[in-house]
Amino acid sequence: MARFLGLGFTLEQVVAACSVSPARAIGEAGRLGSLAVGRQADISVLEIKDGRWVAYDSLRDSLPIDKTLVPVLTVKRGRVFEPEWGPHAWGWEPERAGA
């Protein structure tokens, strides 16, 4: 998501690319991808952070970014989960620029 922001997508475009679009792609737009009565209500609460980071793609090409999204909590099937660890030793934020 941070890479999409770094590439110039709006927050609304990033959220759609990670929710509505995948649900449509797998034929589950009537059940997943947005909040509505009768749909599965899995929710991610994210914080937008400003800073200087580096995001990497699958080929390890780097992209300097100045915003990232950090998970605050997730609700899955009515259960609340708080992020206890991240993909890096320092947590969920990408690698700091110049590190």
Summary of the structure (lengths in Angstrom):
residues: 99
radius of gyration: 15.0
end to end distance: 21.0
largest distance: 47.1
contacts: 228
relative contact order: 0.19
helix: 18%
strand: 36%
